[in-house]
Every structure is written in C-alpha cells, then in structure tokens.
Amino acid sequence: MTDLSQSSLSQSHLAKPSPPAEPSFDARQPLIVFDGVCVLCSGFVRMVVRLDRQNRFRFATAQSPFGEALFRKHGLRTDSYETNLVLVDGLAFTKLDSFVAVMSELGWPWRAARALLLLPRPLRDWLYNRIAKNRYALFGRKDSCDIPSAELRERFLG
C-alpha cells in the first residue's frame, strides 16, 4: 500500500466531490484519468505502465464518458483537462499532488518524488499551472487518443 496520507498533501489539491454518482470500478487499484490527446500526459502514462511491475494502475482518458464522469464528480472542468485526476485508496489527487501520489505508489526510488511537497504550495501551483497551460505548445497534441495495445487494453476503463 501507500504511505501517502491525506495529511502529507494539502487539502486544497484533493479534488472536491460533487453530487453525481461515481462510475463503478475497483477502487483497490489506483486510477489515473488523463488528457488522452496530450503528448506529455500520454507519455506519463506510458512511463507508469513501464514502471508499474505489479500492474496495479488502471487508466482512463478524460475524454471518455467514464473519465468525464469522474472529472465532473470531483468538481473538475470537462472542457479543458489541465490536470490529471488520480484516485488512490479512496482519495482523489490533482495537480502536482497527483504526480506525487502516482510516484509514491510505484515505490523506491520513485517515492522520492515526495520531496516536491517541500516546495511551498504557491510555487508548486505556479510551476504546475505554467506547464499545464502550455503543454500542447511545449510537447504537442495528438488528433485523437491512442488506442492501447491488446495487453494494455484490459487496464483501461471507459
């Protein structure tokens, strides 16, 4: 399991639940909902797939009906996907905290990414927001979401 706790991450970047019902999935497995047309976001998912030797993580594109429903449930915009939504042990993480949550789940040495939490929140947010707002210009954008391989398809939801 993870040693990442609610107390180690500021409540301000835990996604806030909203009334609609959450789509069903196995909450025991961490889930990453990401912008499927973003080259940076898709590259992050490919990296997680490579590093996740236990195949614990599940994935969904934010553009899928499932991903959009989760974004709405957690009070995130569905017209612009400027954050990943990561669900781990019933907790929702966004912005830089979502990256830290994922890396913490991958174990050592990746768990060392928790050092990013030492940066003051305003600086973390400023850095994250600059990259998120410029990610297409910096890294590119695909015309459509990737179609996962047959092996990886079972790990995609929605």
C-alpha positions as CSV (number, residue, x, y, z in Angstrom):
1,M,0.0,0.0,0.0
2,T,1.0,3.6,0.0
3,D,2.4,5.7,2.9
4,L,1.0,8.8,1.2
5,S,-1.6,10.2,3.5
6,Q,-4.1,12.9,3.5
7,S,-2.1,14.9,6.0
8,S,1.0,14.9,3.7
9,L,-0.9,16.6,0.9
10,S,-2.7,19.9,1.3
11,Q,-6.5,19.6,1.3
12,S,-6.6,22.3,-1.3
13,H,-5.5,19.9,-4.0
14,L,-7.6,17.0,-3.1
15,A,-10.4,17.1,-5.7
16,K,-13.7,18.0,-4.1
17,P,-16.5,15.5,-4.6
18,S,-19.8,16.7,-6.2
19,P,-23.2,15.0,-6.1
20,P,-23.3,12.8,-9.2
21,A,-22.6,9.1,-8.6
22,E,-19.2,7.8,-9.3
23,P,-18.9,5.4,-12.2
24,S,-18.1,1.9,-10.8
25,F,-14.6,0.5,-10.8
26,D,-12.4,-1.5,-8.5
27,A,-11.2,1.3,-6.1
28,R,-8.5,-1.0,-4.7
29,Q,-6.4,-0.3,-7.8
30,P,-5.1,3.2,-8.3
31,L,-6.6,5.0,-11.3
32,I,-5.1,7.8,-13.5
33,V,-7.5,9.9,-15.6
34,F,-5.5,11.8,-18.1
35,D,-5.8,14.0,-21.2
36,G,-5.6,11.4,-23.9
37,V,-4.6,13.8,-26.7
38,C,-1.8,15.4,-24.7
39,V,1.6,14.1,-25.7
40,L,3.1,14.8,-22.2
41,C,0.2,13.2,-20.4
42,S,0.2,10.1,-22.6
43,G,4.0,9.8,-22.1
44,F,3.5,9.9,-18.4
45,V,1.0,7.0,-18.7
46,R,3.5,5.0,-20.8
47,M,6.1,5.6,-18.1
48,V,3.8,4.5,-15.4
49,V,2.9,1.3,-17.4
50,R,6.6,0.6,-17.8
51,L,7.4,1.2,-14.1
52,D,4.3,-0.5,-12.6
53,R,5.6,-4.0,-12.4
54,Q,2.6,-5.2,-10.4
55,N,0.1,-3.9,-13.0
56,R,-1.8,-2.1,-10.2
57,F,-2.7,1.1,-12.1
58,R,-5.8,1.5,-14.2
59,F,-6.2,4.3,-16.7
60,A,-8.9,6.3,-18.4
61,T,-8.8,9.2,-20.8
62,A,-10.5,12.3,-19.6
63,Q,-12.3,12.5,-23.0
64,S,-14.0,9.1,-22.4
65,P,-17.5,9.1,-20.9
66,F,-16.1,7.4,-17.8
67,G,-13.3,9.9,-17.5
68,E,-15.6,12.9,-17.9
69,A,-18.0,11.5,-15.3
70,L,-15.1,11.2,-12.8
71,F,-13.9,14.7,-13.6
72,R,-17.5,16.0,-13.0
73,K,-17.8,14.0,-9.8
74,H,-14.7,15.6,-8.5
75,G,-15.6,19.1,-9.5
76,L,-13.1,19.4,-12.4
77,R,-13.7,21.1,-15.7
78,T,-14.6,18.8,-18.6
79,D,-14.0,21.4,-21.4
80,S,-10.3,21.7,-20.6
81,Y,-8.2,19.0,-19.0
82,E,-5.4,20.9,-17.3
83,T,-4.8,18.3,-14.6
84,N,-4.7,14.6,-14.2
85,L,-7.1,13.1,-11.7
86,V,-5.5,10.3,-9.7
87,L,-7.6,8.1,-7.3
88,V,-5.6,6.1,-4.7
89,D,-7.1,4.4,-1.7
90,G,-10.3,6.4,-2.0
91,L,-8.6,9.7,-2.2
92,A,-8.6,12.0,-5.2
93,F,-5.5,14.0,-6.2
94,T,-4.9,16.7,-8.8
95,K,-2.2,19.0,-10.0
96,L,1.3,18.2,-8.7
97,D,-0.1,16.1,-5.9
98,S,-1.4,13.7,-8.5
99,F,2.1,13.2,-9.8
100,V,3.4,12.7,-6.3
101,A,0.6,10.2,-5.5
102,V,1.4,8.1,-8.5
103,M,5.2,8.1,-7.9
104,S,4.6,7.1,-4.3
105,E,2.6,4.1,-5.4
106,L,5.5,2.9,-7.6
107,G,7.8,2.5,-4.6
108,W,11.5,3.3,-4.4
109,P,13.3,5.2,-5.9
110,W,10.2,6.9,-7.4
111,R,8.7,7.6,-4.0
112,A,11.5,10.2,-3.6
113,A,9.2,12.5,-5.7
114,R,7.6,13.3,-2.4
115,A,10.4,15.8,-1.9
116,L,8.4,18.0,-4.3
117,L,5.9,18.5,-1.4
118,L,8.6,20.5,0.4
119,L,8.2,23.3,-2.2
120,P,5.7,25.9,-1.0
121,R,2.2,25.4,-2.3
122,P,2.2,28.7,-4.3
123,L,5.4,27.7,-6.1
124,R,4.2,24.2,-6.8
125,D,0.9,25.5,-8.2
126,W,2.7,28.2,-10.3
127,L,5.1,25.6,-11.8
128,Y,2.3,23.1,-12.4
129,N,0.0,25.7,-13.9
130,R,2.6,27.0,-16.3
131,I,3.3,23.5,-17.7
132,A,-0.4,22.6,-17.8
133,K,-1.4,25.7,-19.7
134,N,1.4,25.3,-22.2
135,R,1.6,21.6,-22.5
136,Y,0.3,21.4,-26.1
137,A,2.8,24.1,-27.3
138,L,5.7,22.5,-25.4
139,F,5.1,18.8,-26.0
140,G,2.4,18.6,-28.7
141,R,-1.1,17.4,-29.2
142,K,-2.5,14.3,-31.0
143,D,-5.5,14.4,-33.2
144,S,-7.1,11.6,-31.1
145,C,-6.5,9.4,-28.1
146,D,-4.1,6.5,-28.6
147,I,-5.6,3.0,-29.0
148,P,-4.0,0.9,-26.3
149,S,-2.4,-2.5,-27.2
150,A,-4.4,-5.6,-26.6
151,E,-2.3,-6.3,-23.5
152,L,-2.8,-2.8,-22.1
153,R,-6.5,-2.5,-23.1
154,E,-7.5,-4.5,-20.0
155,R,-6.1,-1.8,-17.8
156,F,-8.1,0.9,-19.5
157,L,-11.5,1.8,-18.1
158,G,-14.3,3.5,-20.0
